[in-house]
Amino acid sequence: KKIRQSSLAVVEKIAGFILSAIAIEMIATGLRGLFPVLVA
């Protein structure tokens, strides 16, 4: 069975969105660790 190009593009967009969300969360956690002042 061959995956359609459109469905593959949708899967790639979803995967990219999840990866970017995880990356942003990791960056935010790192910034909070570096600058405790931002939390308060």
N, CA, C, O and CB atoms as a CASP TS submission, in Angstrom:
PFRMAT TS
TARGET T0000
AUTHOR 0000-0000-0000
METHOD Language model
MODEL 1
PARENT N/A
ATOM      1  N   LYS     1       0.847  -1.203   0.000  1.00  0.00           N
ATOM      2  CA  LYS     1       0.000   0.000   0.000  1.00  0.00           C
ATOM      3  C   LYS     1       0.879   1.249   0.000  1.00  0.00           C
ATOM      4  O   LYS     1       1.877   1.324   0.718  1.00  0.00           O
ATOM      5  CB  LYS     1      -0.956   0.008   1.233  1.00  0.00           C
ATOM      6  N   LYS     2       0.497   2.210  -0.804  1.00  0.00           N
ATOM      7  CA  LYS     2       1.276   3.444  -0.902  1.00  0.00           C
ATOM      8  C   LYS     2       0.587   4.575  -0.142  1.00  0.00           C
ATOM      9  O   LYS     2      -0.601   4.837  -0.331  1.00  0.00           O
ATOM     10  CB  LYS     2       1.481   3.839  -2.378  1.00  0.00           C
ATOM     11  N   ILE     3       1.344   5.227   0.707  1.00  0.00           N
ATOM     12  CA  ILE     3       0.772   6.341   1.464  1.00  0.00           C
ATOM     13  C   ILE     3       0.616   7.554   0.549  1.00  0.00           C
ATOM     14  O   ILE     3       1.525   7.892  -0.209  1.00  0.00           O
ATOM     15  CB  ILE     3       1.660   6.693   2.691  1.00  0.00           C
ATOM     16  N   ARG     4      -0.530   8.198   0.628  1.00  0.00           N
ATOM     17  CA  ARG     4      -0.750   9.383  -0.200  1.00  0.00           C
ATOM     18  C   ARG     4       0.168  10.511   0.240  1.00  0.00           C
ATOM     19  O   ARG     4       0.538  10.612   1.410  1.00  0.00           O
ATOM     20  CB  ARG     4      -2.220   9.833  -0.130  1.00  0.00           C
ATOM     21  N   GLN     5       0.527  11.358  -0.717  1.00  0.00           N
ATOM     22  CA  GLN     5       1.440  12.465  -0.429  1.00  0.00           C
ATOM     23  C   GLN     5       0.795  13.447   0.548  1.00  0.00           C
ATOM     24  O   GLN     5       1.471  14.003   1.414  1.00  0.00           O
ATOM     25  CB  GLN     5       1.841  13.190  -1.731  1.00  0.00           C
ATOM     26  N   SER     6      -0.521  13.659   0.404  1.00  0.00           N
ATOM     27  CA  SER     6      -1.216  14.630   1.255  1.00  0.00           C
ATOM     28  C   SER     6      -1.246  14.162   2.710  1.00  0.00           C
ATOM     29  O   SER     6      -0.996  14.947   3.624  1.00  0.00           O
ATOM     30  CB  SER     6      -2.650  14.861   0.745  1.00  0.00           C
ATOM     31  N   SER     7      -1.555  12.873   2.920  1.00  0.00           N
ATOM     32  CA  SER     7      -1.619  12.353   4.282  1.00  0.00           C
ATOM     33  C   SER     7      -0.235  12.352   4.913  1.00  0.00           C
ATOM     34  O   SER     7      -0.092  12.571   6.116  1.00  0.00           O
ATOM     35  CB  SER     7      -2.212  10.936   4.295  1.00  0.00           C
ATOM     36  N   LEU     8       0.784  12.105   4.096  1.00  0.00           N
ATOM     37  CA  LEU     8       2.155  12.117   4.594  1.00  0.00           C
ATOM     38  C   LEU     8       2.535  13.529   5.036  1.00  0.00           C
ATOM     39  O   LEU     8       3.215  13.707   6.047  1.00  0.00           O
ATOM     40  CB  LEU     8       3.135  11.604   3.513  1.00  0.00           C
ATOM     41  N   ALA     9       2.095  14.526   4.275  1.00  0.00           N
ATOM     42  CA  ALA     9       2.379  15.915   4.618  1.00  0.00           C
ATOM     43  C   ALA     9       1.710  16.282   5.941  1.00  0.00           C
ATOM     44  O   ALA     9       2.284  16.999   6.760  1.00  0.00           O
ATOM     45  CB  ALA     9       1.904  16.859   3.494  1.00  0.00           C
ATOM     46  N   VAL    10       0.488  15.782   6.140  1.00  0.00           N
ATOM     47  CA  VAL    10      -0.235  16.056   7.386  1.00  0.00           C
ATOM     48  C   VAL    10       0.507  15.450   8.573  1.00  0.00           C
ATOM     49  O   VAL    10       0.660  16.089   9.613  1.00  0.00           O
ATOM     50  CB  VAL    10      -1.677  15.500   7.314  1.00  0.00           C
ATOM     51  N   VAL    11       0.965  14.213   8.408  1.00  0.00           N
ATOM     52  CA  VAL    11       1.705  13.538   9.475  1.00  0.00           C
ATOM     53  C   VAL    11       2.990  14.301   9.792  1.00  0.00           C
ATOM     54  O   VAL    11       3.363  14.444  10.956  1.00  0.00           O
ATOM     55  CB  VAL    11       2.030  12.080   9.075  1.00  0.00           C
ATOM     56  N   GLU    12       3.663  14.788   8.748  1.00  0.00           N
ATOM     57  CA  GLU    12       4.902  15.544   8.957  1.00  0.00           C
ATOM     58  C   GLU    12       4.631  16.841   9.709  1.00  0.00           C
ATOM     59  O   GLU    12       5.412  17.237  10.574  1.00  0.00           O
ATOM     60  CB  GLU    12       5.579  15.847   7.615  1.00  0.00           C
ATOM     61  N   LYS    13       3.520  17.504   9.376  1.00  0.00           N
ATOM     62  CA  LYS    13       3.171  18.753  10.062  1.00  0.00           C
ATOM     63  C   LYS    13       2.886  18.494  11.534  1.00  0.00           C
ATOM     64  O   LYS    13       3.329  19.244  12.403  1.00  0.00           O
ATOM     65  CB  LYS    13       1.951  19.417   9.396  1.00  0.00           C
ATOM     66  N   ILE    14       2.138  17.420  11.808  1.00  0.00           N
ATOM     67  CA  ILE    14       1.800  17.078  13.193  1.00  0.00           C
ATOM     68  C   ILE    14       3.064  16.737  13.977  1.00  0.00           C
ATOM     69  O   ILE    14       3.240  17.185  15.110  1.00  0.00           O
ATOM     70  CB  ILE    14       0.805  15.894  13.238  1.00  0.00           C
ATOM     71  N   ALA    15       3.944  15.941  13.369  1.00  0.00           N
ATOM     72  CA  ALA    15       5.189  15.552  14.032  1.00  0.00           C
ATOM     73  C   ALA    15       6.054  16.780  14.297  1.00  0.00           C
ATOM     74  O   ALA    15       6.649  16.907  15.367  1.00  0.00           O
ATOM     75  CB  ALA    15       5.963  14.525  13.178  1.00  0.00           C
ATOM     76  N   GLY    16       6.121  17.675  13.329  1.00  0.00           N
ATOM     77  CA  GLY    16       6.903  18.896  13.494  1.00  0.00           C
ATOM     78  C   GLY    16       6.334  19.765  14.597  1.00  0.00           C
ATOM     79  O   GLY    16       7.080  20.370  15.367  1.00  0.00           O
ATOM     80  N   PHE    17       4.997  19.830  14.675  1.00  0.00           N
ATOM     81  CA  PHE    17       4.349  20.634  15.713  1.00  0.00           C
ATOM     82  C   PHE    17       4.662  20.079  17.095  1.00  0.00           C
ATOM     83  O   PHE    17       4.955  20.835  18.021  1.00  0.00           O
ATOM     84  CB  PHE    17       2.827  20.679  15.493  1.00  0.00           C
ATOM     85  N   ILE    18       4.599  18.745  17.236  1.00  0.00           N
ATOM     86  CA  ILE    18       4.893  18.098  18.517  1.00  0.00           C
ATOM     87  C   ILE    18       6.350  18.326  18.904  1.00  0.00           C
ATOM     88  O   ILE    18       6.648  18.637  20.057  1.00  0.00           O
ATOM     89  CB  ILE    18       4.589  16.586  18.446  1.00  0.00           C
ATOM     90  N   LEU    19       7.259  18.172  17.939  1.00  0.00           N
ATOM     91  CA  LEU    19       8.686  18.370  18.215  1.00  0.00           C
ATOM     92  C   LEU    19       8.973  19.797  18.648  1.00  0.00           C
ATOM     93  O   LEU    19       9.741  20.025  19.582  1.00  0.00           O
ATOM     94  CB  LEU    19       9.521  18.025  16.984  1.00  0.00           C
ATOM     95  N   SER    20       8.352  20.767  17.963  1.00  0.00           N
ATOM     96  CA  SER    20       8.578  22.171  18.313  1.00  0.00           C
ATOM     97  C   SER    20       8.005  22.473  19.692  1.00  0.00           C
ATOM     98  O   SER    20       8.593  23.245  20.449  1.00  0.00           O
ATOM     99  CB  SER    20       7.949  23.103  17.257  1.00  0.00           C
ATOM    100  N   ALA    21       6.868  21.874  20.027  1.00  0.00           N
ATOM    101  CA  ALA    21       6.269  22.086  21.341  1.00  0.00           C
ATOM    102  C   ALA    21       7.182  21.545  22.439  1.00  0.00           C
ATOM    103  O   ALA    21       7.363  22.186  23.474  1.00  0.00           O
ATOM    104  CB  ALA    21       4.887  21.417  21.418  1.00  0.00           C
ATOM    105  N   ILE    22       7.758  20.360  22.208  1.00  0.00           N
ATOM    106  CA  ILE    22       8.689  19.773  23.179  1.00  0.00           C
ATOM    107  C   ILE    22       9.932  20.637  23.308  1.00  0.00           C
ATOM    108  O   ILE    22      10.421  20.864  24.414  1.00  0.00           O
ATOM    109  CB  ILE    22       9.078  18.340  22.766  1.00  0.00           C
ATOM    110  N   ALA    23      10.447  21.123  22.178  1.00  0.00           N
ATOM    111  CA  ALA    23      11.648  21.961  22.194  1.00  0.00           C
ATOM    112  C   ALA    23      11.396  23.251  22.961  1.00  0.00           C
ATOM    113  O   ALA    23      12.232  23.672  23.761  1.00  0.00           O
ATOM    114  CB  ALA    23      12.103  22.279  20.762  1.00  0.00           C
ATOM    115  N   ILE    24      10.249  23.881  22.724  1.00  0.00           N
ATOM    116  CA  ILE    24       9.907  25.125  23.425  1.00  0.00           C
ATOM    117  C   ILE    24       9.800  24.867  24.925  1.00  0.00           C
ATOM    118  O   ILE    24      10.254  25.680  25.730  1.00  0.00           O
ATOM    119  CB  ILE    24       8.579  25.716  22.884  1.00  0.00           C
ATOM    120  N   GLU    25       9.202  23.744  25.300  1.00  0.00           N
ATOM    121  CA  GLU    25       9.063  23.411  26.717  1.00  0.00           C
ATOM    122  C   GLU    25      10.433  23.209  27.363  1.00  0.00           C
ATOM    123  O   GLU    25      10.670  23.654  28.485  1.00  0.00           O
ATOM    124  CB  GLU    25       8.203  22.147  26.890  1.00  0.00           C
ATOM    125  N   MET    26      11.340  22.527  26.638  1.00  0.00           N
ATOM    126  CA  MET    26      12.696  22.304  27.156  1.00  0.00           C
ATOM    127  C   MET    26      13.442  23.623  27.310  1.00  0.00           C
ATOM    128  O   MET    26      14.140  23.828  28.303  1.00  0.00           O
ATOM    129  CB  MET    26      13.480  21.361  26.230  1.00  0.00           C
ATOM    130  N   ILE    27      13.299  24.521  26.330  1.00  0.00           N
ATOM    131  CA  ILE    27      13.958  25.831  26.386  1.00  0.00           C
ATOM    132  C   ILE    27      13.411  26.635  27.566  1.00  0.00           C
ATOM    133  O   ILE    27      14.176  27.264  28.296  1.00  0.00           O
ATOM    134  CB  ILE    27      13.753  26.612  25.053  1.00  0.00           C
ATOM    135  N   ALA    28      12.088  26.613  27.753  1.00  0.00           N
ATOM    136  CA  ALA    28      11.467  27.349  28.856  1.00  0.00           C
ATOM    137  C   ALA    28      11.971  26.823  30.196  1.00  0.00           C
ATOM    138  O   ALA    28      12.262  27.604  31.103  1.00  0.00           O
ATOM    139  CB  ALA    28       9.930  27.242  28.785  1.00  0.00           C
ATOM    140  N   THR    29      12.076  25.495  30.322  1.00  0.00           N
ATOM    141  CA  THR    29      12.575  24.897  31.563  1.00  0.00           C
ATOM    142  C   THR    29      14.024  25.298  31.806  1.00  0.00           C
ATOM    143  O   THR    29      14.408  25.599  32.936  1.00  0.00           O
ATOM    144  CB  THR    29      12.450  23.365  31.515  1.00  0.00           C
ATOM    145  N   GLY    30      14.819  25.301  30.756  1.00  0.00           N
ATOM    146  CA  GLY    30      16.226  25.687  30.875  1.00  0.00           C
ATOM    147  C   GLY    30      16.370  27.139  31.286  1.00  0.00           C
ATOM    148  O   GLY    30      17.212  27.472  32.119  1.00  0.00           O
ATOM    149  N   LEU    31      15.545  28.010  30.701  1.00  0.00           N
ATOM    150  CA  LEU    31      15.601  29.435  31.040  1.00  0.00           C
ATOM    151  C   LEU    31      15.211  29.653  32.498  1.00  0.00           C
ATOM    152  O   LEU    31      15.813  30.476  33.187  1.00  0.00           O
ATOM    153  CB  LEU    31      14.676  30.251  30.114  1.00  0.00           C
ATOM    154  N   ARG    32      14.195  28.912  32.974  1.00  0.00           N
ATOM    155  CA  ARG    32      13.792  29.035  34.375  1.00  0.00           C
ATOM    156  C   ARG    32      14.920  28.590  35.295  1.00  0.00           C
ATOM    157  O   ARG    32      15.106  29.153  36.374  1.00  0.00           O
ATOM    158  CB  ARG    32      12.522  28.208  34.650  1.00  0.00           C
ATOM    159  N   GLY    33      15.678  27.574  34.866  1.00  0.00           N
ATOM    160  CA  GLY    33      16.804  27.097  35.671  1.00  0.00           C
ATOM    161  C   GLY    33      17.931  28.116  35.697  1.00  0.00           C
ATOM    162  O   GLY    33      18.581  28.301  36.726  1.00  0.00           O
ATOM    163  N   LEU    34      18.168  28.787  34.555  1.00  0.00           N
ATOM    164  CA  LEU    34      19.250  29.772  34.476  1.00  0.00           C
ATOM    165  C   LEU    34      18.874  31.076  35.168  1.00  0.00           C
ATOM    166  O   LEU    34      19.703  31.704  35.826  1.00  0.00           O
ATOM    167  CB  LEU    34      19.611  30.046  33.020  1.00  0.00           C
ATOM    168  N   PHE    35      17.600  31.478  35.008  1.00  0.00           N
ATOM    169  CA  PHE    35      17.160  32.760  35.566  1.00  0.00           C
ATOM    170  C   PHE    35      15.967  32.571  36.497  1.00  0.00           C
ATOM    171  O   PHE    35      14.820  32.735  36.080  1.00  0.00           O
ATOM    172  CB  PHE    35      16.799  33.740  34.440  1.00  0.00           C
ATOM    173  N   PRO    36      16.234  32.223  37.764  1.00  0.00           N
ATOM    174  CA  PRO    36      15.135  32.037  38.740  1.00  0.00           C
ATOM    175  C   PRO    36      14.328  33.316  38.939  1.00  0.00           C
ATOM    176  O   PRO    36      13.197  33.269  39.423  1.00  0.00           O
ATOM    177  CB  PRO    36      15.697  31.571  40.095  1.00  0.00           C
ATOM    178  N   VAL    37      14.908  34.462  38.564  1.00  0.00           N
ATOM    179  CA  VAL    37      14.213  35.741  38.737  1.00  0.00           C
ATOM    180  C   VAL    37      12.970  35.796  37.851  1.00  0.00           C
ATOM    181  O   VAL    37      11.971  36.416  38.217  1.00  0.00           O
ATOM    182  CB  VAL    37      15.157  36.921  38.409  1.00  0.00           C
ATOM    183  N   LEU    38      13.031  35.144  36.679  1.00  0.00           N
ATOM    184  CA  LEU    38      11.905  35.164  35.749  1.00  0.00           C
ATOM    185  C   LEU    38      10.683  34.447  36.317  1.00  0.00           C
ATOM    186  O   LEU    38       9.548  34.780  35.973  1.00  0.00           O
ATOM    187  CB  LEU    38      12.308  34.527  34.428  1.00  0.00           C
ATOM    188  N   VAL    39      10.916  33.465  37.185  1.00  0.00           N
ATOM    189  CA  VAL    39       9.805  32.696  37.749  1.00  0.00           C
ATOM    190  C   VAL    39       8.998  33.558  38.703  1.00  0.00           C
ATOM    191  O   VAL    39       7.769  33.492  38.724  1.00  0.00           O
ATOM    192  CB  VAL    39      10.320  31.441  38.473  1.00  0.00           C
ATOM    193  N   ALA    40       9.702  34.378  39.503  1.00  0.00           N
ATOM    194  CA  ALA    40       9.039  35.228  40.498  1.00  0.00           C
ATOM    195  C   ALA    40       8.436  36.467  39.845  1.00  0.00           C
ATOM    196  O   ALA    40       7.838  37.297  40.531  1.00  0.00           O
ATOM    197  CB  ALA    40      10.030  35.643  41.595  1.00  0.00           C
TER
END
